[in-house]
Amino acid sequence: MEQSKDMSNSSHINGSQANNIEENIDPNSSDDVPLDVDLGDPVMYYPYWKTVDEECSVTIKASDFLSYFVNPNKDEFIYHVPGFTDAVRRIHRVVGNAVTEGRYIIGGTGSSQLFNYLLRALSSKVNSGTTNKRIPVVCAAPFYGLFGASVDSEKSAMYEWRGDALTFDEEGPYIEVVTSPNNPDGLIRKPVVNRPGEMLIHDLAYYWPQYTPTTAPADYDNMLFTMSKFTGHAGSRVGWAIVKDPEIASMMTTQVFLRTIGCCQEGQLRAIKILEFIADSYEKPPIPPAPTTERLFEFGYRVMNERWNKIKAVIKSGNVFNLLEYRPQHCNFLGTVHNPTPAFAWLESKNGDDASQLMSELKIQARNGAMFGSSEHKKCVRITLVGSEDQFNLLLRRLSSRPASLGIDGVTSFSKLDVNGS
Ligand SMILES: Cc1ncc(COP(=O)(O)O)c(C=O)c1O
């Protein structure tokens, strides 16, 4: 989940609060009710999973999972449900988006939890009591705001959030977070600081074929993945780290024990079922093909691509915002050359005005660009494209009108001139 927010606020339409996600938004709802496209709540996957409810369900008996310790296998962490790490390794092998051979897999309560444990492990490895200096943690702006918010709230003696990596130039050890594709702008990223003392965390929550062409298996020291944006099962709160260094892996699992005595076994069981189901659909497709032959990545890419085509068209005709242009690449998994189709659209107002203000004139509540680490991005705004179909259609409808303050094309309205006194 993202940024603290009153989740119970029912005066906004967000398309994800009810169980029956498909019917949650009335497409003809009053134009006065703000449409909430601020959160990246991945409910667009609902229609896909609905079609396979029967085949892909998990039954948990009353007698299951009474023990804290579930895995006696000495090569595994004892809180990993048997089959969890195998399922993680298998899905990465099938998709070809990350190297797992010879790496440690550490399961956690979403990747958000593991992010903090990785910071702790990396900083204790260099700090190990010899210095009082807190290790700076940076990420190139625009960046996912929860990184900074969660580090700040910890008030750790070991590490501290230092914001934009593009302006960081200190000597000594530091941790750089590289989110690729990036939230909010969907760009593929590399580290930007590149100095001695570098420690990297690669957050690869969106490195899946529905969002970006997967061009090679990611092969970094510390990688984070999550079910949330991959399959849409954000509520199961399952993520994993793929880590090279045994010492880092061991420090992370110690954290999982000290803070939460393992991680939810029901969640892992669900993850195993879903990951195996997806892997099977590519490695062992039924013969003859099932009536629903579309598999997760084809579904995800088709929906994202359709949404991108529509949003590009409406933004272009509105002439109020610019959208980033992406470069097409060959996706090794889907076997086609295509543009990235990121989970969010990152828009910039053409005239440099505060873009979220313009959005609110259209009764669209979107995330202000300044919340992504730099006030320079105030003219930008992020809108989610992974919500429900109803939410997306309403978004298109609202984007097709023009903010009143801009008047008719190319003319700033009088009301705006009055307000600004110029
Ligand atoms: C870049 C990035 N990393 C991590 C997360 C959180 O993932 P999880 O649900 O596994 O905690 C998000 C969620 O929006 C994200 O955008």
The ligand as an ORCA input file, in Angstrom:
! r2SCAN-3c Opt
* xyz 0 1
  C       8.094      0.293     -5.891
  C       7.255     -0.397     -4.869
  N       7.831     -1.205     -3.985
  C       7.112     -1.835     -3.030
  C       5.752     -1.662     -2.942
  C       4.969     -2.321     -1.851
  O       4.852     -3.668     -2.049
  P       4.153     -4.634     -0.980
  O       2.686     -4.600     -1.236
  O       4.737     -5.951     -1.255
  O       4.507     -4.170      0.380
  C       5.105     -0.832     -3.846
  C       3.663     -0.617     -3.749
  O       3.080      0.247     -4.332
  C       5.872     -0.166     -4.832
  O       5.307      0.649     -5.713
*
